[in-house]
Amino acid sequence: MKTLTLKNKFQTNATLVTNDFIDNYMINANGEFVKVYLFLLRHLDDPCSNLTISMIADCLNNTENDILRAFRYWESEGLLTVDKDGEGRITGLELEQTPSITSRKVTAPKVPAVNEKPVLREVKPLASAAPALAAVPEPVMAFEPADVSDPVPVFETVAVPEPVSAPKAVQKSKAIPLTSFKAQKELKSLLFIAEQYLGKTLSRTDVDAITYFYETLGMSADLIEYLIESCVENGHKSIHYIQKVALSWSDSGVTTIDQARRQSANYSKSSYTVLNAFGIKNRGPAAAELTFIRKWTEELGFSLDIIQEACNRTIAATHQPSFEYADTILCKWYESQIRHLKDIAVLDAAYQKEKAARTTVQNRQKPVSKNMNNFERRSYDMDSLEEQLLNSN
């Protein structure tokens, strides 16, 4: 019988996603992370794939930091292995088989050897997807650039057996599920704003904390932005400090920015500076005291060192805290255009000089008495008195 020649002109042009990924991984992942994972799946079977971090970021309209965060997330989930060189640069990616939900905590990604060529490997699909792929032959294709001086991730499609490695616990992501488009958009904007305030690229801990504020504590995006802004203005950029403030607001029922302003006013740096200068401990400022503090810092525009000096002089003069007395001192300094501590020293010197001159003038005007008695003496005419005495007889 004559041999038949078969030709395949059917191009699937499709990317297969397992149901286990959709059911157990996608629902708990950030939408941007899912985009990165699907993009990697799309380029698995492409023999001409030669991707870099910047190329992936440009294709997905994300930053390179967003792509790196997605890599770290899927690596923690056990779906991705990131190969790095001695300098810590990413040289390859390996997509792992999606483990079942019951074995996720004991499945570890394969750790490639040091001298192994960085490749992106296609892992054997799940048993549930095997019948659908039985008729399609396993592709064995490889693509490498001819000569590249800078190492870039090279993605190879190779059919390999499942890696056999010792059981190792995979850290579960702490990210909060965000299914609505509005929530994902607001959170992405919050992460960008937080990076600007903190002046650094957010770590996984930072991202998880901000997500916790938004999803679990139920804070609005504006309130979280004000939270980060107020903490940074007070000199605290630690995410742990910011989280403590957020938990304090949540326990106090703070849900709006106005409530947060009132809450933070009791714990502001200026308030504690004044209270400590007056020796007031274990309580926050009263409403009337806050009015004075806002007047000194906002209306009069004094710095804390000048306000503290006024408080110290109040205690020295009255031996007790008096916001009214300190306000009198600060108002006089404001009229004298005092802006620095050295201006106060100049004003004090001028006052002492004027006081000494005034004392000198008073001493000159005072008559000098030669008598020991400090009262006007009486003058008597003895002859007149004698004559009056004789006439009376």
C-alpha positions in Angstrom: 0.0 0.0 0.0 1.2 3.4 -0.8 2.4 5.6 2.1 0.2 8.6 2.8 1.8 12.0 3.4 0.0 14.2 6.0 0.3 18.0 6.1 -0.9 20.2 8.9 -2.2 23.6 7.9 -4.3 24.1 11.0 -2.8 26.8 13.3 -4.3 26.9 16.7 -2.9 30.3 17.7 -4.2 29.9 21.2 -2.8 30.0 24.8 -4.0 27.3 27.2 -4.7 28.2 30.8 -5.4 25.5 33.3 -8.6 25.5 35.3 -6.6 25.1 38.5 -4.9 28.4 37.8 -8.2 30.2 37.3 -9.9 28.5 40.3 -7.1 28.7 42.9 -4.6 31.4 41.8 -6.2 34.0 39.7 -8.9 34.9 42.2 -6.3 35.8 44.8 -3.9 37.7 42.6 -3.6 41.3 41.6 -4.9 41.9 38.1 -1.5 43.3 37.0 0.2 40.1 38.2 -2.3 38.0 36.2 -1.5 40.0 33.0 2.2 39.2 33.5 1.6 35.5 34.0 -0.7 35.3 30.9 1.9 37.2 28.9 4.6 34.6 29.8 2.2 31.8 28.8 1.6 33.5 25.5 5.3 33.5 24.6 6.0 29.9 25.7 5.4 28.4 22.3 6.9 31.3 20.3 10.2 30.1 18.9 11.3 33.7 18.4 10.8 34.8 21.9 13.6 37.0 23.1 12.1 39.1 25.9 13.6 41.6 28.4 12.1 43.1 31.5 11.7 46.5 29.7 10.0 44.9 26.7 7.4 43.2 29.0 6.8 46.4 30.8 6.3 48.3 27.5 3.9 45.7 26.2 1.8 45.7 29.3 2.0 49.5 30.0 3.6 48.9 33.4 6.8 49.9 35.0 9.7 47.5 35.3 9.2 47.4 39.1 5.6 46.2 38.5 7.0 43.3 36.4 9.6 42.4 39.1 6.9 42.4 41.8 4.8 40.1 39.6 7.7 37.8 39.2 8.3 37.7 43.0 4.5 37.0 43.6 4.3 34.1 41.2 7.6 32.7 42.6 6.1 32.8 46.1 3.1 30.9 44.8 5.3 28.2 43.3 4.3 28.9 39.7 7.5 30.5 38.6 11.3 30.1 39.2 13.5 33.1 38.6 17.1 32.4 37.6 19.7 35.0 38.5 23.4 35.5 37.8 26.1 36.2 40.4 25.2 39.9 40.3 21.5 39.3 41.1 20.3 40.1 37.5 17.5 38.0 36.1 18.7 35.8 33.3 15.8 33.3 32.9 12.3 32.3 34.0 10.8 28.8 34.4 7.1 28.3 34.5 6.1 25.5 36.9 3.1 23.2 36.8 0.2 24.5 38.8 0.0 22.3 41.9 -3.4 21.2 43.2 -4.9 23.2 46.0 -4.2 20.4 48.5 -0.5 20.2 47.8 0.3 23.9 47.3 2.0 24.2 50.7 4.5 21.3 50.1 5.4 22.0 46.4 8.6 23.8 45.8 9.8 25.3 42.5 12.8 23.6 40.9 16.1 25.3 41.7 18.2 25.3 38.6 21.9 24.5 38.7 24.4 27.3 38.7 25.8 26.4 35.3 22.4 25.7 33.7 21.5 27.9 30.7 18.7 30.3 31.6 15.6 29.1 29.7 11.8 29.4 30.0 10.5 25.8 30.0 7.1 24.4 29.2 6.0 22.0 32.0 3.9 19.0 31.3 0.2 20.0 31.7 -2.2 18.8 34.3 -3.9 15.5 34.0 -7.2 17.2 33.5 -5.8 19.0 30.4 -4.0 15.9 29.0 -6.9 14.5 26.9 -7.3 17.7 25.1 -3.6 17.9 24.2 -3.1 14.2 23.4 -3.5 14.7 19.6 -1.1 17.6 19.6 2.6 16.5 19.5 4.9 18.0 22.1 6.8 20.9 20.6 10.5 20.8 20.9 11.9 24.1 19.8 14.7 26.4 21.0 15.8 29.8 20.2 18.9 31.6 21.3 20.4 34.9 20.1 23.5 34.6 18.1 25.7 36.9 20.1 24.5 39.1 22.9 26.9 40.9 25.2 24.4 41.9 27.9 22.6 38.9 29.4 18.9 39.0 28.7 16.2 36.4 29.5 16.1 33.8 26.8 12.9 31.8 26.6 13.1 28.2 25.3 10.2 25.8 24.8 11.4 22.3 25.8 9.3 19.4 27.0 10.7 18.3 30.3 9.6 16.0 33.0 8.3 17.3 36.3 11.0 18.4 38.6 11.7 16.1 41.6 12.8 18.0 44.6 12.5 17.8 48.3 9.2 19.2 49.8 9.6 22.8 50.7 6.9 25.1 52.0 5.9 27.9 49.7 5.1 31.2 51.4 1.5 32.1 50.9 0.9 35.6 49.6 -0.6 38.1 52.0 -2.2 40.1 49.2 -5.9 40.8 49.7 -8.2 39.7 46.9 -9.3 42.7 44.9 -11.8 41.7 42.2 -13.4 45.0 41.2 -11.8 47.2 38.6 -12.2 50.3 40.6 -10.5 48.8 43.6 -7.5 47.7 41.5 -7.2 51.1 39.9 -7.3 53.0 43.2 -4.8 50.6 44.8 -2.4 51.0 41.9 -2.7 54.8 42.2 -2.1 54.5 46.0 1.1 52.4 45.4 2.4 55.0 43.1 1.7 57.9 45.5 3.2 55.9 48.4 6.4 55.5 46.4 6.6 59.3 45.9 6.1 60.0 49.6 8.4 57.3 50.9 11.0 58.0 48.2 11.7 54.4 47.4 10.5 51.4 45.5 7.9 49.6 47.6 8.8 46.2 48.9 6.4 43.3 49.2 5.8 44.2 52.9 4.9 47.8 51.9 2.5 46.6 49.2 0.8 44.1 51.5 0.4 46.7 54.3 -1.2 49.3 52.0 -3.5 46.6 50.6 -4.4 45.6 54.1 -5.4 49.2 54.9 -7.6 49.4 51.8 -9.2 46.0 51.9 -9.3 44.8 55.5 -9.4 48.0 57.5 -11.8 49.5 54.9 -10.0 52.8 54.5 -10.7 55.0 51.5 -7.9 55.9 49.1 -8.0 59.5 50.2 -7.7 58.5 53.8 -4.7 56.2 53.1 -3.0 59.0 51.1 -3.5 61.4 54.1 -2.2 58.7 56.5 1.1 58.3 54.6 1.4 62.1 54.0 1.0 63.0 57.7 3.4 60.3 58.9 6.1 61.4 56.4 5.6 65.0 57.4 6.3 64.1 61.0 9.5 62.3 60.0 8.3 58.7 60.0 8.7 56.7 56.8 8.7 53.3 58.3 5.8 51.1 57.1 5.6 49.6 60.6 5.0 53.0 62.1 2.4 53.9 59.4 0.6 50.6 60.1 0.4 51.3 63.9 -1.2 54.7 63.1 -3.6 53.0 60.7 -4.6 50.5 63.4 -5.0 53.3 65.9 -7.3 55.2 63.6 -9.3 52.0 62.9 -9.8 51.3 66.6 -10.9 54.9 67.1 -13.4 54.7 64.3 -11.7 57.2 62.0 -13.2 57.0 58.5 -12.8 60.5 57.1 -9.9 62.9 56.6 -11.5 65.4 59.0 -11.7 62.8 61.7 -8.1 61.9 61.0 -7.0 65.5 61.3 -8.6 65.8 64.7 -7.1 62.5 65.8 -3.6 63.4 64.6 -3.7 66.9 66.1 -3.6 65.3 69.6 -0.4 63.4 68.7 1.4 66.0 66.5 4.9 67.0 67.2 4.1 70.6 68.0 1.5 69.6 70.6 3.9 67.3 72.4 6.7 69.9 72.3 4.5 72.5 74.0 3.1 70.0 76.6 6.6 68.7 77.4 7.9 72.3 77.8 5.1 73.0 80.3 5.7 69.7 82.1 2.3 68.2 81.1 2.4 64.4 80.8 0.0 61.5 80.2 -2.6 63.5 78.3 -3.2 65.2 75.0 -3.9 68.9 74.6 -7.4 70.3 75.3 -9.4 72.1 72.6 -8.5 75.6 74.0 -4.8 74.6 74.2 -4.9 73.3 70.6 -6.3 76.7 69.5 -3.2 78.5 71.0 -0.8 76.0 69.5 -2.4 76.4 66.0 -2.2 80.2 66.4 1.5 80.1 67.3 2.5 77.7 64.5 0.1 78.6 61.7 -1.0 82.3 62.2 2.2 83.6 63.8 4.4 81.2 61.9 6.8 80.5 64.8 9.1 77.5 64.8 9.0 75.0 67.6 12.3 76.2 69.2 10.9 79.7 69.6 7.6 78.4 71.0 9.5 76.2 73.4 11.6 79.2 74.6 8.4 81.1 75.3 7.0 78.2 77.3 10.3 78.0 79.3 10.1 81.7 80.2 6.5 81.3 81.2 7.4 78.5 83.7 10.3 80.6 85.0 8.0 83.7 85.6 4.8 82.1 86.8 6.1 78.7 88.1 3.1 77.0 86.4 1.9 76.3 82.8 0.0 79.2 81.3 -0.9 79.3 77.7 -2.2 82.9 78.1 1.1 84.1 79.4 3.1 82.3 76.7 0.7 83.8 74.1 1.5 87.3 75.4 5.2 86.7 75.0 4.8 85.3 71.5 2.6 88.1 70.4 5.2 90.7 71.5 7.9 88.8 69.7 5.7 88.7 66.6 5.3 92.5 66.7 9.1 92.7 67.0 9.5 90.5 64.0 11.3 87.7 65.8 12.0 84.7 63.6 15.0 83.0 65.1 16.4 82.4 68.6 19.3 84.8 67.9 16.7 87.6 67.3 15.4 86.9 70.9 19.0 87.3 72.2 19.3 90.7 70.4 15.9 91.8 71.8 16.9 90.8 75.3 20.2 92.7 75.1 18.3 95.8 73.9 15.8 95.5 76.7 18.5 95.1 79.4 20.3 98.1 78.0 17.2 100.2 78.0 16.4 99.1 81.6 19.9 100.1 82.8 19.5 103.5 81.1 16.2 104.1 82.7 17.5 103.2 86.1 20.4 105.7 85.7 18.1 108.5 84.8 15.9 107.9 87.8 18.9 107.9 90.1 20.0 111.2 88.8 16.6 112.9 89.3 16.3 111.8 92.9 17.5 114.5 95.4 20.3 113.5 97.7 19.4 114.0 101.4 22.1 114.7 104.0 19.9 113.7 106.9 19.2 110.3 108.1 15.5 111.0 108.3 13.5 110.4 105.1 10.8 113.1 105.9 10.5 116.8 105.7 11.4 118.6 109.0 9.4 121.3 110.6 10.9 124.8 111.0 10.1 126.9 114.2 10.7 130.7 114.9 11.7 130.7 118.6 11.4 134.5 119.0 7.8 134.5 117.8 6.9 131.6 120.0 8.4 133.4 123.1 6.5 136.6 122.3 3.2 134.6 121.9 3.8 132.9 125.3 4.4 136.3 127.1 1.3 137.9 125.6 -0.9 135.0 126.6 0.0 135.6 130.3 
